Amino acid sequence: MTRARKTAAILAVTLTAGLALAGMVHAQQKTMSIGTGGTGGVYYPLGGAVANVLSKNLPNVQATAEVTGGSVDNLKLIASGQSEMAFTMADAALDALQGQDKFKSGKVPLQALLVVYPNRMHVVTVEGNGIEKMSDLKGKRVSTGSPGSATEVMAFRVIEAAGLDKDKDLKRERLGVAESVNAVKDRKIDAFFWVGGIPTAAVTDLAATPGMKLKLIDHSDTAEKMNAKYGKLYTAGKIKAGSYPGLDKDNAITEVWNLIVTGNKMSNDDAYAIVKTLVEKKADIVAVHKEALSFSLDNQVQERSPIPFHPGALKYFKEKGIGG
């Protein structure tokens, strides 16, 4: 064999070995899909920040945030194994765990990783639509949220607790928050329901629209009736004046906690590492959205999650002196 051929053969073997090694490294990499929500809400930017923090700090983990319809879609993605983690509202998660309402086709085995922040129900309209209180929604064109969202689940419960019939009393649309805002601007709907963090980008956009004044409708009196029927999931709360442009007084609302959940396949080591990273790198997530301030150990109590915590999460909480 000539020297040139020998060199070529050595290079070929080296290249093959290198590719094989690269394949091994690639095989060890874990991809994690995180179900979030629509682009106009809070789940999506927060989910993107969570994915970045996990990908940056956990070796061989590549996490990605997926745009979805919201909690209900996310829980179905967990059930089918298409997502490893998901943001969800506590009420939708409990329905999934128990196989109720939108999950009558089967229970979803869920474990909570982290209680994240309270989701605030917004009942949104603008001045000039003749809506001052919940009963004024009767006969109006109202969006109750996209079909795969927990906004729709909670909106139906708020409407029922307010003494209205979602089908007979409303001209109902099923739009996500960004689409709802556009429909209000175009005068195609009069009001919409949205449950999300503060501020929600799409609501800020509506509040900042020239010629329109944002109006949020009080409905905190519905929390007690909802809890009587669905279990202690809801609390009365406030969207504080100044949270959105032109919001000049507090809005009395209902709230429900958000969770990050997984199915029944995540290892204890992975769950421990994910929870530890999200709590200890919280500042990186807060830089994207301030609702991440609630990613705190103080909130990791079972009273805020109807879903049992993952053993890996409990291990981390115990190390930090928090009882799950």
Backbone torsions as a table, in degrees:
resi	resn	phi	psi	omega
1	MET	NA	131.9	178.5
2	THR	-69.8	161.2	179.4
3	ARG	-59.4	-38.7	-178.6
4	ALA	-63.0	-43.3	-179.7
5	ARG	-67.3	-38.2	-179.9
6	LYS	-62.9	-43.2	179.4
7	THR	-63.3	-41.6	179.7
8	ALA	-63.5	-40.1	-179.8
9	ALA	-64.9	-43.3	178.9
10	ILE	-62.0	-43.1	179.3
11	LEU	-61.9	-40.4	-179.3
12	ALA	-64.0	-43.2	179.6
13	VAL	-64.4	-44.8	180.0
14	THR	-60.8	-43.9	-179.5
15	LEU	-63.8	-43.0	179.7
16	THR	-62.1	-44.2	179.4
17	ALA	-63.0	-40.4	179.8
18	GLY	-63.6	-42.7	179.3
19	LEU	-65.9	-39.1	178.7
20	ALA	-63.1	-41.9	179.4
21	LEU	-64.5	-42.7	178.9
22	ALA	-61.1	-38.8	177.9
23	GLY	-63.3	-39.7	178.8
24	MET	-63.7	-45.1	179.8
25	VAL	-61.1	-43.3	-178.9
26	HIS	-63.3	-40.1	-178.2
27	ALA	-63.5	-30.9	-178.1
28	GLN	-78.8	-16.3	-177.6
29	GLN	-70.8	131.0	178.2
30	LYS	-96.6	129.1	173.2
31	THR	-99.8	135.4	179.6
32	MET	-126.4	119.2	177.1
33	SER	-93.9	131.3	-179.1
34	ILE	-114.6	116.0	177.2
35	GLY	-73.3	129.9	-177.0
36	THR	-122.1	-106.3	-177.7
37	GLY	-166.3	-158.2	178.5
38	GLY	-77.8	163.1	-174.3
39	THR	-70.2	-18.5	-178.8
40	GLY	-87.8	-5.4	-176.4
41	GLY	-97.7	-158.7	-177.0
42	VAL	-104.6	-31.6	179.8
43	TYR	-54.3	-42.5	-173.4
44	TYR	-66.3	-52.7	177.5
45	PRO	-63.9	-37.0	177.4
46	LEU	-65.3	-41.8	178.5
47	GLY	-62.2	-38.7	176.4
48	GLY	-62.2	-41.6	179.0
49	ALA	-66.6	-40.0	177.4
50	VAL	-62.6	-45.5	179.5
51	ALA	-60.2	-43.2	179.9
52	ASN	-63.8	-43.0	-178.7
53	VAL	-64.9	-42.4	-180.0
54	LEU	-68.0	-43.7	-179.5
55	SER	-63.7	-35.3	-176.7
56	LYS	-77.3	-34.3	-170.2
57	ASN	-105.2	-17.4	179.5
58	LEU	-106.5	122.3	-177.9
59	PRO	-61.7	137.9	176.5
60	ASN	62.0	22.6	174.0
61	VAL	-111.9	128.5	174.2
62	GLN	-119.5	102.7	-178.0
63	ALA	-100.8	142.9	178.8
64	THR	-134.0	142.7	177.1
65	ALA	-93.3	129.1	-178.4
66	GLU	-105.1	134.9	172.9
67	VAL	-73.4	129.4	-179.7
68	THR	-140.7	-179.2	175.7
69	GLY	-76.5	-12.9	-179.9
70	GLY	124.4	-157.3	-169.4
71	SER	-52.7	-49.7	-175.6
72	VAL	-62.7	-47.5	175.9
73	ASP	-57.3	-44.5	-177.0
74	ASN	-60.4	-42.9	-178.5
75	LEU	-67.9	-33.0	176.2
76	LYS	-70.9	-33.3	176.1
77	LEU	-67.4	-36.8	174.7
78	ILE	-63.3	-45.6	-178.0
79	ALA	-59.8	-37.7	-177.4
80	SER	-86.9	-3.2	179.7
81	GLY	80.7	9.7	-179.2
82	GLN	-83.2	-19.5	175.1
83	SER	-127.3	143.0	177.4
84	GLU	-89.4	-28.2	-177.6
85	MET	-140.7	158.4	179.2
86	ALA	-157.6	147.8	167.6
87	PHE	-83.3	140.0	176.6
88	THR	-155.8	153.8	169.9
89	MET	-79.9	149.7	-175.1
90	ALA	-61.1	-37.0	-177.3
91	ASP	-67.7	-42.7	178.0
92	ALA	-65.5	-39.0	179.8
93	ALA	-62.8	-41.4	179.4
94	LEU	-65.2	-40.6	175.8
95	ASP	-58.1	-43.6	-178.8
96	ALA	-65.0	-43.8	-179.0
97	LEU	-62.4	-36.1	-176.5
98	GLN	-95.3	-4.8	-179.7
99	GLY	68.8	41.1	-177.9
100	GLN	-113.2	167.4	174.8
101	ASP	52.2	-110.5	-176.6
102	LYS	-78.6	2.9	-177.9
103	PHE	-122.2	31.2	-178.6
104	LYS	-67.1	-18.1	179.9
105	SER	-73.6	-12.2	177.8
106	GLY	161.3	145.3	178.2
107	LYS	-68.3	147.1	177.1
108	VAL	-108.1	118.0	178.0
109	PRO	-70.1	115.6	-174.6
110	LEU	-124.8	149.8	170.6
111	GLN	-135.3	136.9	-179.9
112	ALA	-83.0	137.2	173.1
113	LEU	-97.8	-44.0	-174.8
114	LEU	-153.6	137.0	166.4
115	VAL	-83.4	124.5	-169.5
116	VAL	-104.3	-60.5	179.6
117	TYR	-162.4	160.1	178.9
118	PRO	-79.3	134.6	176.7
119	ASN	-91.5	129.2	-176.7
120	ARG	-103.3	127.6	177.3
121	MET	-74.8	122.5	174.4
122	HIS	-104.1	126.7	167.8
123	VAL	-109.3	104.7	-163.4
124	VAL	-108.2	132.5	169.6
125	THR	-147.0	-171.7	175.2
126	VAL	-131.7	158.2	177.4
127	GLU	-53.9	142.2	176.0
128	GLY	98.5	-5.8	-180.0
129	ASN	-94.6	1.2	176.9
130	GLY	73.4	22.8	-179.2
131	ILE	-115.6	114.1	179.5
132	GLU	-115.2	-27.9	-176.8
133	LYS	-144.4	169.9	-174.6
134	MET	-57.2	-40.6	-177.3
135	SER	-63.4	-20.8	179.3
136	ASP	-73.0	-8.7	177.9
137	LEU	-72.6	-16.0	-178.4
138	LYS	-58.7	127.3	179.2
139	GLY	81.5	-1.8	-177.5
140	LYS	-91.5	162.5	175.4
141	ARG	-87.8	113.1	-170.2
142	VAL	-132.9	132.5	172.5
143	SER	-92.5	132.3	-179.9
144	THR	-106.4	17.4	176.5
145	GLY	102.9	162.8	-178.5
146	SER	-71.9	153.7	-172.8
147	PRO	-58.3	-31.4	-178.0
148	GLY	-96.2	23.5	-172.7
149	SER	-111.6	155.6	171.9
150	ALA	-78.8	-13.6	171.5
151	THR	-56.3	-44.9	-178.6
152	GLU	-64.0	-43.1	179.0
153	VAL	-57.4	-51.1	-175.8
154	MET	-73.6	-36.6	178.8
155	ALA	-58.2	-44.9	179.5
156	PHE	-59.8	-38.3	-178.5
157	ARG	-71.7	-39.0	177.2
158	VAL	-65.4	-44.5	-179.8
159	ILE	-59.8	-46.4	179.0
160	GLU	-61.8	-44.7	-179.1
161	ALA	-67.1	-24.4	178.2
162	ALA	-83.7	0.8	176.9
163	GLY	84.4	19.4	179.4
164	LEU	-109.7	155.8	174.8
165	ASP	-102.4	119.7	-174.1
166	LYS	-60.9	-28.3	-176.9
167	ASP	-94.7	-37.5	-175.8
168	LYS	-88.4	-33.8	-172.2
169	ASP	-91.7	-18.4	-176.5
170	LEU	-118.1	147.5	166.9
171	LYS	-91.7	95.9	-162.3
172	ARG	-94.2	134.3	171.9
173	GLU	-113.7	163.2	-179.6
174	ARG	-128.0	80.2	-174.8
175	LEU	-116.8	148.5	170.9
176	GLY	-70.7	174.1	-172.5
177	VAL	-65.7	-42.2	-179.1
178	ALA	-64.8	-41.8	179.0
179	GLU	-67.4	-36.6	178.2
180	SER	-62.7	-44.2	179.2
181	VAL	-60.0	-45.3	179.1
182	ASN	-62.5	-38.0	-179.7
183	ALA	-68.2	-35.8	175.4
184	VAL	-65.8	-45.1	179.9
185	LYS	-59.4	-38.4	-178.3
186	ASP	-85.8	4.6	-179.8
187	ARG	60.9	30.4	177.9
188	LYS	-90.5	-24.5	171.7
189	ILE	-132.1	162.0	-177.8
190	ASP	-98.8	-27.0	-175.8
191	ALA	-159.4	165.3	174.3
192	PHE	-151.6	156.0	174.0
193	PHE	-98.9	140.8	175.4
194	TRP	-152.4	127.4	175.7
195	VAL	-112.5	119.9	-175.8
196	GLY	-167.0	-174.6	-179.6
197	GLY	-80.1	173.4	-179.4
198	ILE	-115.2	126.6	-8.1
199	PRO	-84.8	151.5	169.5
200	THR	-92.2	126.2	-173.0
201	ALA	-54.6	-43.4	-176.6
202	ALA	-66.0	-37.1	178.6
203	VAL	-69.1	-39.4	174.9
204	THR	-58.3	-41.2	179.5
205	ASP	-60.5	-44.9	179.0
206	LEU	-64.1	-44.4	-178.3
207	ALA	-62.2	-29.1	-177.8
208	ALA	-92.0	3.7	-177.9
209	THR	-75.2	124.2	179.0
210	PRO	-57.6	138.6	177.2
211	GLY	83.7	1.0	178.2
212	MET	-127.4	139.5	175.5
213	LYS	-117.4	119.7	-179.2
214	LEU	-62.3	139.3	174.1
215	LYS	-134.8	126.1	176.8
216	LEU	-109.6	132.6	-172.3
217	ILE	-93.9	129.9	178.3
218	ASP	-66.7	140.6	178.2
219	HIS	-156.4	21.4	-174.2
220	SER	-62.8	-21.2	-179.5
221	ASP	-69.0	-10.0	-179.8
222	THR	-81.1	-16.9	-174.5
223	ALA	-58.8	-45.5	-176.5
224	GLU	-62.7	-43.3	-179.9
225	LYS	-66.9	-38.4	178.6
226	MET	-64.4	-43.0	179.7
227	ASN	-65.3	-36.3	179.4
228	ALA	-61.3	-33.5	-177.1
229	LYS	-93.3	-37.4	-169.0
230	TYR	-111.5	0.1	-176.9
231	GLY	98.5	162.8	-172.8
232	LYS	-76.6	81.5	-178.1
233	LEU	-113.1	-23.9	-168.5
234	TYR	-113.9	148.8	174.4
235	THR	-133.3	153.6	173.5
236	ALA	-77.3	139.8	-179.2
237	GLY	-148.8	-163.4	-178.0
238	LYS	-142.2	146.4	160.9
239	ILE	-101.9	114.7	-171.5
240	LYS	-71.6	146.7	174.1
241	ALA	-52.1	138.4	179.8
242	GLY	90.0	-6.8	178.4
243	SER	-65.3	-28.5	176.9
244	TYR	-131.9	152.7	178.2
245	PRO	-54.6	128.9	176.5
246	GLY	81.2	-1.6	177.5
247	LEU	-82.2	100.1	-169.3
248	ASP	-99.8	1.0	171.8
249	LYS	-144.4	157.3	179.3
250	ASP	-60.3	145.0	177.9
251	ASN	-110.7	120.4	-177.3
252	ALA	-82.9	117.7	-168.0
253	ILE	-132.7	-178.8	169.0
254	THR	-111.0	150.7	-177.9
255	GLU	-130.8	156.4	172.1
256	VAL	-146.3	145.3	-177.8
257	TRP	-76.7	149.3	172.7
258	ASN	-99.4	149.8	179.0
259	LEU	-129.5	155.5	160.9
260	ILE	-104.7	123.5	-176.4
261	VAL	-122.3	165.3	172.5
262	THR	-135.5	176.6	177.9
263	GLY	-86.8	-143.0	-178.3
264	ASN	-111.1	19.6	-176.1
265	LYS	-110.7	-13.2	-176.2
266	MET	-72.1	133.9	-179.6
267	SER	-70.2	157.9	178.1
268	ASN	-60.4	-39.4	-178.9
269	ASP	-63.8	-43.7	-179.9
270	ASP	-65.2	-44.3	-179.6
271	ALA	-62.3	-43.1	179.0
272	TYR	-59.5	-48.3	-177.0
273	ALA	-64.5	-40.0	-179.3
274	ILE	-66.0	-48.4	-177.8
275	VAL	-64.5	-44.6	178.6
276	LYS	-57.8	-45.4	-178.5
277	THR	-64.5	-44.3	-177.3
278	LEU	-66.7	-37.1	179.3
279	VAL	-73.2	-44.2	-173.2
280	GLU	-81.5	-18.9	177.1
281	LYS	-108.8	25.3	-176.6
282	LYS	-54.6	-37.8	-176.8
283	ALA	-57.5	-35.4	179.5
284	ASP	-67.2	-30.3	-179.6
285	ILE	-81.9	-39.3	177.7
286	VAL	-58.6	-33.2	179.5
287	ALA	-61.3	-23.9	179.1
288	VAL	-91.4	-42.4	176.7
289	HIS	-152.5	132.4	-172.1
290	LYS	-71.0	-13.6	175.7
291	GLU	-61.2	-20.8	179.1
292	ALA	-66.9	-11.0	173.2
293	LEU	-56.2	-26.2	-179.3
294	SER	-80.9	-2.2	176.4
295	PHE	-74.3	55.3	-172.1
296	SER	-114.1	157.9	-179.4
297	LEU	-63.0	-32.4	-179.5
298	ASP	-57.7	-29.7	-177.1
299	ASN	-86.0	-3.5	-175.1
300	GLN	-87.4	65.3	178.7
301	VAL	-124.1	144.4	-173.6
302	GLN	-62.5	-24.4	178.4
303	GLU	-60.4	-24.9	-178.1
304	ARG	-93.1	-8.0	179.0
305	SER	-130.4	118.9	174.9
306	PRO	-75.7	-4.0	-179.4
307	ILE	-100.4	132.2	178.5
308	PRO	-60.9	141.4	177.1
309	PHE	-70.5	147.0	174.5
310	HIS	-64.2	140.3	178.4
311	PRO	-54.5	-34.5	178.1
312	GLY	-65.9	-37.1	176.3
313	ALA	-67.3	-43.8	-179.7
314	LEU	-60.9	-36.0	178.5
315	LYS	-60.4	-44.5	179.4
316	TYR	-66.0	-44.8	-179.9
317	PHE	-60.0	-41.2	-178.7
318	LYS	-63.5	-40.3	177.6
319	GLU	-60.0	-31.3	-178.0
320	LYS	-93.4	5.6	176.1
321	GLY	81.3	19.9	-179.6
322	ILE	-109.4	129.7	176.0
323	GLY	-84.8	127.8	-178.6
324	GLY	-78.5	NA	NA
